[in-house]
Amino acid sequence: MEYYAHTREGGGRQLLCEHLQATAELCASFAFPELQACARLTGLLHDLGKYQAAFQRRLENGGCGAPAPHALCGAQEARTYFGGKLCWEIFGYLAAGHHAGLSDRGVDGGETQAGELYNYVTCQCGDYSAWKSEISLPAPESVMREIGDFLREFTYESYSFFIRYLFSCLTDADFLDTERFVRGEGRRAFFADWTACASALEAHLRALGGKAENALQRARAQLQQQALAQADVASPVYLLDMPTGSGKTLCSLAFALERARRTGKKRIIYIIPYTSIVEQTADLFEKILPPEVPVLRHDGIVDYDAYSVRAEGDAAADEGGCDAAEACKKATENWDMPVIVTTNVQFFESIYSNRSGKLRKLHNMAESILVFDEVHTLPIRWFIPCMQAVEQLTAHYRSEALFLTATMPDFAALTARNLGHALPVFDLLPEKSLYPCFDKCTFEDAGTLGTEALMARLDGTKSVLVVCNRKRTAEEYFRASAAEHKFCLSTYLTPRHRSARIAEIASLLARGVPVAVFATSLIEAGVDLDFACVYREMAGIDSLLQAAGRCNRSGRAAKEESKVYLFRSEHPPRGELQLRANIAEGILKRYGADRLSDAACVKEYFDALYLTERQKMKSPQRERNPLVVDFREIAKEFRFIESTSVGIVIPDAENEAELAALRAGYGDRRKLRAYSATVSPYELNALHESGVLFEYDGVFVLGRADLYNEQTGLCVQAPSGEAEFY
């Protein structure tokens, strides 16, 4: 009898032994050389349950017939294979969870719940012993030896991360081999010549260096040279603490490329706090790097794992045996690219998720240069698990991390206090003598300003930026402004329209035409615009200093003439933003506005912030026993941002073909990111209940043309009405 793993449209069938062996070899190719036996065992165990006669009948009958769950069989075989030794649990988690996700552990010999590991191994399943005639498993001793060597420093964190890593290798290998069978061909592999990339960036920096017209621009070049001079120092974590406006992005890329070249790292991953910065950072890298080096953008705006109005079930695609094509279609990006630009949310939730769609990226975070832009913006409540993840990747998975910021808290002290030991951080710029060159504006406290009072201060003779805490506040100011050239920038605009507005603003500023820009904090990072003065609604000191970086950015005007006005609006901030603003208010009263950028103020701000929020800091839920890992419970608890942004695609003539393909079930979601405005889940539900959205398998599409315009973006206070796809 021949046993099959999958069928495809048109009648093709994949032999089960071929799928298991191919998955095992792919899995081994993803894992480190010293984990080859572990990886091969993982790939061979996962689908042994498909040898059940009931599963083969369902496959033959197009998925009809009695259920024949197969994943739990691999977990049961793992227990038998290791003779009950506890290391079987590692492979039990992997096999049982390769569709439904990593489970909770349950209790050995006690009462268990459905979906727990110890519940899986007590479930009844059909005879799958036919695998023994086709498959040979590696010797248990070789597998246990690899585990013991790799987990020599055994902790809860190292054990759970090890399972996640092998799970990532398995699920990616399983997805890719299934995809290869369904499509009849594999994916194209991409590689980067880091020397060629570094040469391209060097040429770009030389061109910029030729424009060093003043002391500030010369200082920028000197700081970059100082950082690159440290590239021969090996460290798990580097710190690049550069003032706002000093060229952090290009300097960090130069350093990352040099370290990748020296160490042979496979990829460079930029992790950014704001979805709005992903597009422009990726655009910049694409302009600089050679065309044969693709830059992957993954911000989660359009993503299979994104928030959905429908509740997510645990039913696993392909468990019935006939829908391999659907399993492929729902495979999310695995980050197998040399340069990746993503968000904090995508990065850390991919690590702490239990779902295969997210976790399959993890093995491609190994052997990488990880650049954390604006690392001080990491949510404080998740500081501990974030640092634990960085520590695991850099200490055991051959990655290096670069912390990039302009306002850095003391990470050595913070990690020592909260992890029990200091994270080793190497400062690339210990010499700070050039930093005063970037102190090019003065702060002034403007008190509380209503809309009319604020508009009265904007006389229209100078270019001004007003940064607000809320998108609706920025839109309110925009509509109240009488300026001839006025702009509103927020994530209610699609990235395409936002980029067009920023380009238009830059053109007007270059010609000396006064503009008035009303924006949210998205303009405070990665946006190279230079305003004569800035108004910043009260927020944390880090945000105030970032906004100041848009004032006299080129350093051409006198410091005394370049003003940053701090004001309070009629819409006070809430939650953590309010806490940050309150701490900044206290420091402002003690030191005065003119000293706000002093290192002492920045240190006091972060000390107070982390001390105040320390009780809220969390580690993913865990038992005292380091062997008890409840992956599903951890994933449920770990929500990096409480209200993750959700993308709504705005239809127009340029994306008509992609939307038609989406409706037909085969559209490329990545191409729709540039046309997606972002909202909170609360706003999404309101729009959904108003009947103005269509949903196509987790992608939301606006159905009312009158609810979006290119000046202010999406109107989230939508009236009820029937949506018409256009």
C-alpha positions as CSV (number, residue, x, y, z in Angstrom):
1,M,0.0,0.0,0.0
2,E,1.2,3.5,-0.8
3,Y,0.6,6.2,1.8
4,Y,0.1,9.9,0.8
5,A,0.5,13.2,2.6
6,H,-1.4,15.6,0.4
7,T,-3.5,15.9,-2.7
8,R,-3.6,18.9,-5.0
9,E,-6.0,20.3,-7.5
10,G,-5.9,18.2,-10.7
11,G,-5.4,14.9,-8.9
12,G,-1.7,14.9,-8.0
13,R,-0.7,13.1,-4.7
14,Q,2.4,13.4,-2.6
15,L,3.9,10.3,-1.1
16,L,3.9,10.5,2.7
17,C,7.4,9.1,3.1
18,E,8.7,11.7,0.6
19,H,7.0,14.6,2.5
20,L,8.4,13.4,5.8
21,Q,12.0,13.0,4.5
22,A,11.9,16.3,2.6
23,T,10.5,18.1,5.6
24,A,13.2,16.5,7.8
25,E,16.0,17.6,5.5
26,L,14.6,21.1,5.2
27,C,14.2,21.3,8.9
28,A,17.9,20.2,9.4
29,S,19.0,22.8,6.8
30,F,17.4,25.5,8.9
31,A,18.8,24.4,12.2
32,F,22.4,24.8,13.5
33,P,24.8,21.9,12.5
34,E,25.0,20.8,16.1
35,L,21.2,20.2,16.1
36,Q,20.9,18.0,13.0
37,A,19.6,14.9,14.7
38,C,17.0,17.0,16.7
39,A,15.8,18.7,13.5
40,R,15.5,15.5,11.5
41,L,13.6,13.8,14.2
42,T,11.3,16.8,14.4
43,G,10.5,16.6,10.7
44,L,10.0,12.8,10.6
45,L,7.7,12.7,13.6
46,H,5.3,15.5,12.7
47,D,3.1,13.6,10.2
48,L,3.4,10.0,11.3
49,G,-0.3,10.0,12.1
50,K,-1.1,10.2,8.4
51,Y,-0.2,6.5,8.2
52,Q,-3.6,5.8,9.8
53,A,-6.0,4.0,7.5
54,A,-8.7,6.5,8.4
55,F,-6.6,9.4,7.3
56,Q,-5.8,7.8,4.0
57,R,-9.5,7.1,3.4
58,R,-10.3,10.8,4.1
59,L,-7.6,11.8,1.7
60,E,-9.0,9.5,-1.0
61,N,-12.5,10.8,-0.4
62,G,-11.7,14.5,-0.6
63,G,-11.8,15.0,3.1
64,C,-15.1,13.3,3.7
65,G,-15.5,10.6,6.4
66,A,-14.7,10.1,10.0
67,P,-12.2,12.6,11.5
68,A,-8.6,11.3,11.7
69,P,-6.5,13.8,13.6
70,H,-2.8,13.0,12.9
71,A,-0.7,15.5,14.9
72,L,-1.2,13.8,18.3
73,C,0.3,10.6,16.9
74,G,3.7,12.2,16.6
75,A,3.5,13.3,20.2
76,Q,2.6,9.7,21.3
77,E,5.4,8.3,19.2
78,A,7.9,10.7,20.8
79,R,7.0,9.4,24.2
80,T,7.5,5.8,23.1
81,Y,10.7,6.7,21.3
82,F,12.4,8.2,24.3
83,G,11.1,5.6,26.7
84,G,9.3,8.2,28.8
85,K,12.4,10.3,29.4
86,L,11.3,13.9,29.9
87,C,13.0,15.2,26.7
88,W,10.1,13.5,24.8
89,E,8.0,16.5,25.8
90,I,10.1,18.8,23.5
91,F,9.1,16.7,20.5
92,G,5.6,16.1,21.8
93,Y,5.0,19.9,21.8
94,L,6.4,20.1,18.3
95,A,4.4,17.3,16.6
96,A,1.2,17.9,18.4
97,G,1.3,21.7,17.7
98,H,2.5,21.8,14.1
99,H,-1.0,22.8,13.0
100,A,-2.9,24.1,16.0
101,G,0.0,25.8,17.7
102,L,2.2,25.0,20.7
103,S,0.0,23.9,23.5
104,D,0.0,24.1,27.3
105,R,1.7,21.2,29.1
106,G,-0.9,19.8,31.3
107,V,-0.2,17.4,34.2
108,D,1.5,14.0,33.9
109,G,-0.9,11.4,35.4
110,G,-3.4,14.0,36.5
111,E,-6.5,15.7,35.1
112,T,-5.8,17.4,31.8
113,Q,-7.8,19.7,29.5
114,A,-8.4,19.3,25.8
115,G,-5.5,20.7,23.8
116,E,-2.8,20.1,26.5
117,L,0.2,18.0,25.8
118,Y,-0.5,15.3,28.3
119,N,-4.1,15.2,27.0
120,Y,-2.8,14.5,23.5
121,V,-0.8,11.5,24.6
122,T,-3.7,9.8,26.3
123,C,-6.1,10.3,23.3
124,Q,-7.0,7.2,21.3
125,C,-5.9,7.2,17.7
126,G,-5.8,4.6,14.9
127,D,-3.0,2.3,14.0
128,Y,-0.2,4.3,12.3
129,S,2.6,1.7,12.7
130,A,3.0,1.3,9.0
131,W,5.5,4.2,9.2
132,K,8.1,1.7,10.4
133,S,8.3,0.1,7.0
134,E,9.2,3.4,5.3
135,I,10.9,5.7,7.9
136,S,14.0,5.4,10.0
137,L,14.4,7.7,13.0
138,P,17.8,8.8,14.3
139,A,19.1,7.1,17.4
140,P,17.6,8.6,20.6
141,E,21.1,8.8,22.2
142,S,22.3,11.2,19.4
143,V,19.2,13.4,19.9
144,M,19.6,13.5,23.7
145,R,23.3,14.3,23.4
146,E,22.5,17.3,21.2
147,I,19.9,18.6,23.6
148,G,22.2,18.2,26.6
149,D,25.1,20.0,24.8
150,F,22.9,22.9,23.5
151,L,21.0,23.4,26.8
152,R,24.0,23.1,29.0
153,E,22.9,26.3,30.8
154,F,19.4,25.1,31.5
155,T,16.8,27.7,32.4
156,Y,13.1,28.2,31.8
157,E,14.0,30.8,29.2
158,S,16.6,28.7,27.3
159,Y,14.3,25.6,27.4
160,S,11.2,27.3,26.1
161,F,13.2,29.3,23.4
162,F,14.8,26.0,22.2
163,I,11.3,24.5,21.7
164,R,10.2,27.6,19.8
165,Y,13.3,27.5,17.6
166,L,12.8,23.9,16.6
167,F,9.1,24.5,16.1
168,S,10.0,27.4,13.8
169,C,12.3,25.1,11.7
170,L,9.6,22.4,11.6
171,T,6.7,24.6,10.6
172,D,8.6,26.6,8.0
173,A,9.9,23.3,6.5
174,D,6.4,21.8,6.5
175,F,4.9,24.8,4.8
176,L,7.6,25.1,2.2
177,D,7.6,21.4,1.2
178,T,3.8,21.4,1.0
179,E,3.9,24.6,-1.1
180,R,6.5,23.1,-3.4
181,F,4.3,20.1,-4.0
182,V,1.2,22.2,-4.6
183,R,2.9,24.7,-6.9
184,G,5.3,22.2,-8.5
185,E,8.3,24.4,-7.8
186,G,10.1,25.8,-4.8
187,R,10.7,29.4,-3.8
188,R,13.6,31.4,-5.1
189,A,16.4,31.9,-2.7
190,F,17.9,35.4,-2.1
191,F,21.3,36.2,-0.8
192,A,23.2,39.4,-0.2
193,D,26.8,40.3,-0.9
194,W,27.4,42.4,2.2
195,T,30.6,43.8,0.7
196,A,28.7,45.1,-2.3
197,C,26.0,46.5,-0.1
198,A,28.6,48.3,2.1
199,S,30.2,49.8,-1.0
200,A,26.8,51.0,-2.3
201,L,26.1,52.7,1.1
202,E,29.6,54.1,1.2
203,A,29.1,55.8,-2.2
204,H,25.8,57.2,-0.9
205,L,27.5,58.5,2.3
206,R,30.3,60.1,0.2
207,A,27.7,62.0,-1.8
208,L,26.1,63.2,1.4
209,G,29.5,64.1,2.8
210,G,30.2,66.4,-0.1
211,K,27.3,68.5,1.2
212,A,28.8,69.1,4.6
213,E,28.2,72.8,4.7
214,N,28.4,73.6,8.4
215,A,29.6,72.3,11.7
216,L,26.5,70.2,12.4
217,Q,26.8,68.3,9.1
218,R,30.5,67.8,9.6
219,A,29.9,66.5,13.2
220,R,27.3,64.0,11.7
221,A,30.0,62.5,9.4
222,Q,32.5,62.3,12.3
223,L,30.1,60.5,14.5
224,Q,29.5,57.9,11.8
225,Q,33.2,57.4,11.4
226,Q,33.7,56.9,15.1
227,A,31.0,54.2,15.2
228,L,32.4,52.4,12.2
229,A,35.8,52.4,13.8
230,Q,34.4,50.1,16.5
231,A,33.2,47.5,14.0
232,D,36.0,45.1,14.9
233,V,34.8,44.8,18.5
234,A,32.7,41.6,19.1
235,S,29.7,42.1,21.4
236,P,26.3,40.5,21.7
237,V,24.6,44.0,22.1
238,Y,25.8,47.3,20.8
239,L,24.5,50.8,21.7
240,L,24.4,53.6,19.2
241,D,23.2,56.5,21.2
242,M,23.2,59.5,18.8
243,P,21.5,62.9,19.1
244,T,18.3,63.6,17.1
245,G,19.3,64.7,13.6
246,S,22.8,63.1,13.6
247,G,22.1,60.5,11.0
248,K,21.3,57.4,13.1
249,T,19.6,55.4,10.4
250,L,22.4,55.5,7.8
251,C,25.1,55.2,10.5
252,S,23.4,52.1,11.9
253,L,23.0,50.6,8.4
254,A,26.7,51.1,7.8
255,F,27.6,49.4,11.1
256,A,25.1,46.5,10.5
257,L,26.5,45.9,7.0
258,E,30.1,45.9,8.3
259,R,29.3,43.5,11.1
260,A,27.3,41.2,8.7
261,R,30.3,41.2,6.3
262,R,32.8,40.4,9.1
263,T,30.8,37.7,10.7
264,G,28.9,36.1,7.8
265,K,25.5,36.8,9.2
266,K,22.6,35.8,7.0
267,R,20.4,38.8,7.3
268,I,19.9,42.3,8.7
269,I,16.5,42.9,10.5
270,Y,15.4,46.4,11.3
271,I,12.8,46.5,14.1
272,I,10.9,49.8,14.2
273,P,8.3,51.0,16.7
274,Y,6.0,52.7,14.2
275,T,4.3,51.2,11.2
276,S,4.5,54.6,9.5
277,I,8.3,54.5,9.5
278,V,8.5,51.0,7.9
279,E,7.6,52.2,4.4
280,Q,10.0,55.1,4.4
281,T,12.9,53.2,5.9
282,A,12.4,50.4,3.4
283,D,12.2,52.9,0.6
284,L,15.5,54.5,1.7
285,F,17.3,51.1,1.9
286,E,16.0,50.1,-1.6
287,K,17.4,53.3,-3.0
288,I,20.8,52.7,-1.4
289,L,21.3,48.9,-1.7
290,P,22.0,47.1,-5.0
291,P,18.9,46.1,-6.9
292,E,19.6,42.4,-6.5
293,V,19.2,42.7,-2.7
294,P,15.4,42.8,-2.0
295,V,14.1,44.6,1.1
296,L,11.2,42.8,2.8
297,R,8.6,45.0,4.5
298,H,6.5,43.4,7.2
299,D,4.5,45.7,9.3
300,G,1.4,43.6,9.9
301,I,-1.0,46.1,8.4
302,V,-2.1,43.4,5.9
303,D,-1.4,40.0,7.4
304,Y,-3.0,36.7,7.9
305,D,-2.4,36.8,11.6
306,A,-3.9,40.3,12.0
307,Y,-6.9,41.2,14.1
308,S,-10.2,39.9,12.7
309,V,-13.8,40.6,13.6
310,R,-14.4,36.9,13.5
311,A,-13.1,34.9,16.5
312,E,-10.1,32.7,15.7
313,G,-10.8,29.0,16.0
314,D,-8.3,26.2,16.7
315,A,-9.3,24.1,13.7
316,A,-6.1,23.3,11.8
317,A,-5.9,23.5,8.0
318,D,-5.0,20.2,6.4
319,E,-6.0,18.2,9.5
320,G,-8.7,16.7,7.3
321,G,-6.1,15.8,4.8
322,C,-7.4,17.4,1.6
323,D,-6.8,21.1,1.7
324,A,-3.1,21.6,1.2
325,A,-3.7,24.5,-1.2
326,E,-5.5,26.4,1.6
327,A,-2.6,25.7,4.0
328,C,-0.2,27.2,1.5
329,K,-2.3,30.3,0.9
330,K,-2.4,31.0,4.6
331,A,1.3,30.6,5.1
332,T,2.6,34.0,6.3
333,E,6.0,35.4,5.4
334,N,8.9,33.5,6.8
335,W,11.4,36.3,6.6
336,D,13.8,34.4,4.3
337,M,15.2,37.6,2.9
338,P,18.6,39.3,3.4
339,V,17.2,42.7,4.6
340,I,13.9,42.9,6.5
341,V,12.2,46.0,7.9
342,T,9.5,45.2,10.4
343,T,7.9,46.5,13.6
344,N,8.4,45.8,17.3
345,V,4.9,44.2,17.3
346,Q,5.7,41.8,14.5
347,F,9.1,40.9,15.9
348,F,8.2,40.2,19.5
349,E,4.7,38.8,19.0
350,S,6.3,36.4,16.5
351,I,8.6,35.1,19.3
352,Y,5.9,34.8,22.0
353,S,3.1,33.5,19.8
354,N,2.3,29.8,19.8
355,R,0.9,29.8,16.3
356,S,2.8,28.3,13.4
357,G,2.0,31.3,11.1
358,K,4.0,33.6,13.3
359,L,6.6,31.4,14.9
360,R,7.9,30.1,11.6
361,K,9.9,33.3,11.3
362,L,11.9,32.6,14.5
363,H,14.7,30.5,13.0
364,N,15.4,33.3,10.5
365,M,16.0,35.7,13.4
366,A,19.0,33.6,14.3
367,E,22.4,34.4,12.8
368,S,21.2,37.9,12.1
369,I,22.1,41.5,12.9
370,L,19.1,42.9,14.8
371,V,18.7,46.7,14.8
372,F,16.2,48.0,17.3
373,D,15.4,51.5,16.3
374,E,14.2,53.9,19.0
375,V,14.6,51.0,21.5
376,H,13.5,53.3,24.4
377,T,9.9,53.1,23.1
378,L,9.5,49.4,24.0
379,P,6.4,49.1,26.2
380,I,7.7,49.0,29.8
381,R,5.3,46.3,30.9
382,W,7.0,44.0,28.4
383,F,10.5,45.1,29.0
384,I,11.6,41.8,30.7
385,P,10.4,39.4,28.0
386,C,11.7,41.7,25.3
387,M,15.2,41.7,26.9
388,Q,15.0,38.0,27.5
389,A,14.3,37.4,23.9
390,V,17.2,39.6,22.8
391,E,19.4,37.8,25.3
392,Q,18.5,34.4,24.0
393,L,19.0,35.4,20.3
394,T,22.4,37.0,21.0
395,A,23.7,34.5,23.6
396,H,22.6,31.2,22.0
397,Y,21.4,31.8,18.4
398,R,24.4,33.7,17.0
399,S,22.7,37.0,16.4
400,E,23.9,40.5,17.4
401,A,21.7,43.4,18.5
402,L,22.2,47.1,17.9
403,F,20.2,49.4,20.2
404,L,19.5,52.6,18.4
405,T,18.1,55.8,20.0
406,A,18.6,59.4,20.7
407,T,17.3,59.2,24.3
408,M,18.6,56.0,25.9
409,P,17.7,54.8,29.4
410,D,20.5,53.0,31.4
411,F,19.9,49.5,30.0
412,A,22.7,48.0,32.1
413,A,21.0,49.1,35.3
414,L,17.6,48.2,34.0
415,T,18.5,44.7,33.0
416,A,20.5,44.1,36.1
417,R,17.5,45.2,38.2
418,N,14.9,43.2,36.3
419,L,16.7,40.2,34.8
420,G,18.9,39.6,37.7
421,H,22.0,40.3,35.6
422,A,23.1,43.2,33.3
423,L,22.8,42.7,29.6
424,P,26.3,43.2,28.1
425,V,26.1,46.4,26.0
426,F,29.0,47.9,24.2
427,D,28.8,51.7,23.6
428,L,29.9,52.6,20.1
429,L,30.2,56.3,20.9
430,P,31.7,56.7,24.4
431,E,33.1,60.1,23.3
432,K,30.2,62.6,23.5
433,S,32.1,65.9,22.8
434,L,30.3,66.4,19.4
435,Y,26.9,66.1,20.9
436,P,26.4,69.8,21.7
437,C,26.6,70.5,17.9
438,F,23.1,69.0,17.7
439,D,21.7,71.3,20.4
440,K,20.3,73.7,17.8
441,C,17.0,75.0,19.2
442,T,15.5,76.4,22.4
443,F,12.5,75.1,24.4
444,E,9.8,77.4,25.7
445,D,6.7,76.5,27.8
446,A,3.6,77.9,26.0
447,G,1.1,76.8,28.7
448,T,-2.4,75.6,27.7
449,L,-3.6,76.5,24.3
450,G,-7.1,76.1,22.9
451,T,-7.5,75.7,19.1
452,E,-8.2,79.4,18.6
453,A,-5.2,80.5,20.7
454,L,-2.9,78.1,18.9
455,M,-4.1,79.3,15.5
456,A,-3.5,82.9,16.5
457,R,0.2,82.2,17.2
458,L,0.7,80.7,13.8
459,D,1.3,83.9,11.8
460,G,2.0,82.2,8.4
461,T,5.4,83.9,7.9
462,K,7.5,80.8,9.0
463,S,7.2,77.1,8.4
464,V,5.7,75.4,11.5
465,L,5.2,71.9,12.7
466,V,2.5,71.1,15.3
467,V,2.8,67.6,16.8
468,C,-0.3,66.2,18.6
469,N,-1.0,63.2,20.7
470,R,-4.2,62.2,18.9
471,K,-5.0,61.8,15.2
472,R,-8.3,63.7,15.6
473,T,-6.6,66.6,17.3
474,A,-4.2,67.0,14.3
475,E,-7.2,66.9,12.0
476,E,-9.0,69.5,14.1
477,Y,-6.1,71.9,13.9
478,F,-5.6,71.3,10.2
479,R,-9.2,72.2,9.5
480,A,-9.0,75.3,11.7
481,S,-5.8,76.6,10.1
482,A,-6.0,79.4,7.6
483,A,-2.5,78.7,6.2
484,E,-2.3,78.6,2.4
485,H,-0.1,75.5,2.4
486,K,-1.3,73.2,5.2
487,F,-1.0,69.5,5.7
488,C,-2.3,66.8,8.0
489,L,-0.2,63.7,8.6
490,S,-1.4,60.7,10.5
491,T,-1.9,56.9,10.0
492,Y,-5.5,57.7,8.8
493,L,-3.7,58.4,5.5
494,T,-2.3,55.5,3.5
495,P,1.5,55.2,3.3
496,R,1.3,56.1,-0.4
497,H,-0.6,59.4,0.3
498,R,1.5,60.1,3.4
499,S,4.7,59.7,1.4
500,A,3.3,62.0,-1.3
501,R,2.4,64.7,1.3
502,I,5.9,64.4,2.9
503,A,7.5,64.8,-0.5
504,E,5.4,67.9,-1.2
505,I,6.2,69.4,2.2
506,A,10.0,68.8,1.6
507,S,9.7,70.5,-1.8
508,L,8.0,73.6,-0.4
509,L,10.4,73.8,2.5
510,A,13.4,73.6,0.1
511,R,12.0,76.6,-1.9
512,G,11.4,78.6,1.3
513,V,7.6,78.5,1.1
514,P,6.0,78.7,4.5
515,V,4.0,75.5,5.4
516,A,1.9,74.5,8.4
517,V,2.0,70.8,9.2
518,F,-0.3,69.2,11.8
519,A,0.9,65.7,12.6
520,T,1.0,62.9,15.1
521,S,4.2,61.4,16.6
522,L,4.8,59.5,13.3
523,I,6.8,62.6,12.1
524,E,9.2,62.3,15.1
525,A,11.3,59.5,13.7
526,G,12.7,58.8,10.3
527,V,11.3,62.0,8.7
528,D,13.9,64.4,7.4
529,L,12.1,67.7,7.4
530,D,13.4,71.1,8.7
531,F,11.0,73.6,10.3
532,A,11.6,77.1,11.6
533,C,9.6,76.4,14.7
534,V,7.8,73.4,16.3
535,Y,4.8,73.2,18.7
536,R,4.7,69.9,20.6
537,E,1.7,68.8,22.7
538,M,3.0,67.8,26.2
539,A,4.3,64.2,26.2
540,G,7.3,62.2,27.5
541,I,10.7,63.9,27.3
542,D,11.8,61.4,24.7
543,S,8.9,62.5,22.4
544,L,9.6,66.2,23.1
545,L,13.2,65.8,22.1
546,Q,12.3,63.8,19.0
547,A,9.9,66.6,17.9
548,A,12.7,69.1,18.6
549,G,14.8,67.2,16.0
550,R,12.5,68.6,13.3
551,C,13.3,72.2,14.3
552,N,16.4,73.8,12.6
553,R,17.3,70.3,11.6
554,S,20.0,71.5,9.1
555,G,21.5,73.9,11.7
556,R,21.4,76.9,9.3
557,A,19.5,79.2,11.7
558,A,20.6,80.5,15.1
559,K,19.7,78.4,18.1
560,E,18.0,81.4,19.8
561,E,15.7,82.0,16.8
562,S,14.7,78.3,16.6
563,K,11.9,77.7,19.0
564,V,10.2,74.5,20.3
565,Y,7.0,75.5,22.1
566,L,5.6,72.9,24.6
567,F,1.8,73.3,25.1
568,R,-1.2,71.5,26.6
569,S,-4.2,71.0,24.4
570,E,-7.9,70.7,25.3
571,H,-7.6,67.0,24.9
572,P,-5.3,65.7,27.7
573,P,-3.5,62.4,27.1
574,R,-4.5,59.1,28.6
575,G,-3.0,55.9,30.0
576,E,0.8,55.5,29.7
577,L,1.0,58.6,27.5
578,Q,-0.5,60.6,30.4
579,L,2.0,59.1,32.9
580,R,4.9,60.0,30.6
581,A,3.6,63.5,30.2
582,N,3.1,63.9,34.0
583,I,6.7,62.9,34.7
584,A,8.0,65.3,32.0
585,E,5.9,68.1,33.6
586,G,7.6,67.5,37.0
587,I,11.0,67.7,35.4
588,L,10.0,70.7,33.5
589,K,9.1,72.5,36.7
590,R,12.3,71.5,38.5
591,Y,14.8,72.3,35.7
592,G,13.1,74.7,33.4
593,A,12.4,74.4,29.7
594,D,15.9,75.5,28.7
595,R,17.5,72.4,30.3
596,L,15.1,69.8,29.0
597,S,17.7,68.2,26.7
598,D,20.4,67.8,29.5
599,A,21.5,64.3,30.1
600,A,20.5,64.6,33.8
601,C,16.9,65.4,32.8
602,V,16.8,62.5,30.4
603,K,18.2,60.1,33.0
604,E,15.8,61.3,35.7
605,Y,12.9,60.9,33.3
606,F,13.6,57.3,32.5
607,D,14.5,56.4,36.1
608,A,11.1,57.8,37.3
609,L,9.2,56.2,34.4
610,Y,10.6,52.7,35.0
611,L,10.4,53.0,38.7
612,T,6.7,54.1,38.5
613,E,5.8,51.3,36.1
614,R,7.9,48.5,37.7
615,Q,4.9,46.9,39.3
616,K,3.4,46.5,35.8
617,M,6.4,44.8,34.3
618,K,5.5,41.2,33.3
619,S,7.2,38.0,32.3
620,P,5.2,35.6,30.2
621,Q,3.3,33.3,32.6
622,R,5.3,30.4,33.9
623,E,5.3,27.8,36.6
624,R,8.1,27.4,39.2
625,N,9.2,24.2,37.5
626,P,11.3,25.2,34.5
627,L,10.1,22.2,32.5
628,V,6.4,23.4,32.6
629,V,5.8,25.8,29.7
630,D,2.3,26.8,28.9
631,F,2.8,28.2,25.4
632,R,-0.9,28.8,24.6
633,E,-1.4,30.7,27.9
634,I,1.8,32.8,27.3
635,A,0.6,33.7,23.8
636,K,-2.8,34.7,25.1
637,E,-1.2,36.9,27.8
638,F,1.5,38.5,25.6
639,R,0.0,41.3,23.7
640,F,2.8,43.7,22.8
641,I,0.5,46.6,22.1
642,E,-3.0,46.5,23.7
643,S,-4.7,48.0,20.7
644,T,-2.7,46.8,17.7
645,S,-3.2,48.8,14.5
646,V,-5.3,47.2,11.8
647,G,-5.1,48.1,8.1
648,I,-8.1,49.0,6.0
649,V,-7.4,49.0,2.3
650,I,-8.6,52.1,0.4
651,P,-9.6,51.1,-3.2
652,D,-8.5,53.2,-6.1
653,A,-7.6,52.8,-9.8
654,E,-4.1,51.7,-9.0
655,N,-5.0,48.7,-6.8
656,E,-8.1,47.6,-8.7
657,A,-6.4,44.6,-10.2
658,E,-5.0,43.4,-6.8
659,L,-8.4,43.9,-5.1
660,A,-10.0,41.8,-7.9
661,A,-7.5,39.1,-7.3
662,L,-8.1,39.3,-3.5
663,R,-11.9,38.8,-4.1
664,A,-11.0,35.8,-6.2
665,G,-8.9,34.4,-3.4
666,Y,-5.4,34.7,-4.8
667,G,-4.4,38.4,-4.3
668,D,-0.9,39.4,-3.0
669,R,-1.7,41.1,0.3
670,R,1.8,42.6,0.6
671,K,1.1,44.8,-2.5
672,L,-1.9,46.3,-0.6
673,R,0.1,47.7,2.3
674,A,0.8,51.0,0.5
675,Y,-3.0,51.5,0.1
676,S,-4.0,50.7,3.8
677,A,-5.0,53.3,6.4
678,T,-4.6,52.1,10.0
679,V,-7.1,52.2,12.8
680,S,-7.5,50.7,16.2
681,P,-9.5,47.5,16.8
682,Y,-12.2,49.7,18.4
683,E,-12.4,51.9,15.3
684,L,-12.4,48.9,13.1
685,N,-15.4,47.4,14.9
686,A,-17.3,50.7,14.7
687,L,-16.7,50.9,10.9
688,H,-17.6,47.2,10.5
689,E,-20.8,47.7,12.5
690,S,-21.7,50.7,10.3
691,G,-21.7,48.4,7.3
692,V,-19.0,50.3,5.3
693,L,-16.4,47.5,5.2
694,F,-15.9,44.4,3.2
695,E,-13.8,41.6,4.6
696,Y,-11.9,39.1,2.4
697,D,-10.3,36.4,4.6
698,G,-9.0,38.8,7.2
699,V,-8.3,41.8,4.8
700,F,-10.6,44.7,5.4
701,V,-11.6,46.9,2.4
702,L,-13.4,50.3,2.6
703,G,-16.7,50.2,0.6
704,R,-17.5,53.9,0.7
705,A,-15.5,56.4,-1.4
706,D,-16.8,59.4,0.5
707,L,-15.1,58.2,3.8
708,Y,-11.6,58.8,2.6
709,N,-9.8,61.8,1.2
710,E,-6.1,62.5,0.4
711,Q,-5.8,65.4,2.8
712,T,-6.9,63.9,6.1
713,G,-7.3,60.3,5.3
714,L,-10.0,57.9,6.6
715,C,-13.1,59.2,8.4
716,V,-13.6,56.7,11.3
717,Q,-16.8,58.3,12.5
718,A,-18.6,56.7,9.6
719,P,-22.4,57.0,9.2
720,S,-24.3,53.8,8.6
721,G,-24.8,52.9,5.0
722,E,-24.5,50.2,2.5
723,A,-21.0,49.6,1.2
724,E,-20.5,49.2,-2.5
725,F,-17.3,47.8,-3.7
726,Y,-15.8,50.1,-6.3
